[in-house]
Amino acid sequence: MLSQVHSRLTKGDRAIAPTKILELRNQYQSCRIRMPDLELPVAAILVDREYYSLFKAFEKPSQVLAIAAYVGE
């Protein structure tokens, strides 16, 4: 299933990106991938023979800074 998602690029701009909404567990396979610039594998999913890394979103800037400092060590 493809949907249109509006995402903010700059203050006044909006872009429409085709997005696949995964509703069922059998639509993807969880895995870990190695990135050339990272020491440890990254959580990811495999969808239609393409890999997508996962990331965590935070609400507070202080949380982002704490994680960035931890990852940067």
C-alpha distance (Angstrom), angle and dihedral (degrees) to the residues before:
residue distance angle dihedral
M1 . . .
L2 3.82 . .
S3 3.78 122.6 .
Q4 3.76 134.7 179.4
V5 3.78 115.1 -113.5
H6 3.78 123.8 -170.5
S7 3.79 114.2 -140.2
R8 3.77 128.2 -179.9
L9 3.82 114.4 -118.2
T10 3.79 99.0 169.8
K11 3.79 134.7 -6.6
G12 3.80 97.0 -76.0
D13 3.80 102.3 17.0
R14 3.78 126.5 94.9
A15 3.79 125.2 -173.3
I16 3.79 129.6 -164.3
A17 3.80 114.1 -138.4
P18 3.82 124.4 -173.9
T19 3.78 106.3 -116.9
K20 3.77 130.7 -171.9
I21 3.80 112.9 -142.3
L22 3.80 111.0 -149.3
E23 3.78 107.9 -147.8
L24 3.79 101.6 164.7
R25 3.80 131.6 50.2
N26 3.80 91.3 -128.7
Q27 3.83 91.1 63.1
Y28 3.80 91.9 74.6
Q29 3.78 142.2 24.4
S30 3.80 120.1 -136.5
C31 3.78 116.4 -133.8
R32 3.80 144.8 143.7
I33 3.79 123.6 -106.8
R34 3.78 132.5 -162.6
M35 3.78 117.5 -125.8
P36 3.82 118.0 -156.6
D37 3.81 93.9 -127.7
L38 3.83 97.9 42.4
E39 3.77 127.9 78.8
L40 3.82 97.9 -149.8
P41 3.82 129.1 48.2
V42 3.82 117.1 -97.7
A43 3.82 126.5 -132.3
A44 3.79 110.7 -106.6
I45 3.77 145.3 156.2
L46 3.78 130.7 -129.4
V47 3.83 114.7 -136.8
D48 3.80 123.9 171.4
R49 3.84 92.0 -17.0
E50 3.84 91.8 -52.5
Y51 3.81 126.5 110.5
Y52 3.81 122.4 -136.3
S53 3.78 122.3 -171.4
L54 3.78 117.9 -137.6
F55 3.77 126.5 -131.4
K56 3.76 135.8 -177.0
A57 3.80 122.5 -120.4
F58 3.78 121.4 -143.9
E59 3.79 130.1 -162.4
K60 3.81 99.3 -152.3
P61 3.82 123.4 61.1
S62 3.82 89.0 -140.7
Q63 3.82 89.6 62.3
V64 3.80 91.1 51.3
L65 3.80 91.7 50.1
A66 3.81 91.9 48.7
I67 3.82 92.2 51.9
A68 3.81 92.0 44.3
A69 3.80 90.2 52.4
Y70 3.82 90.9 48.3
V71 3.81 93.8 48.5
G72 3.81 91.4 44.9
E73 3.83 92.8 58.5
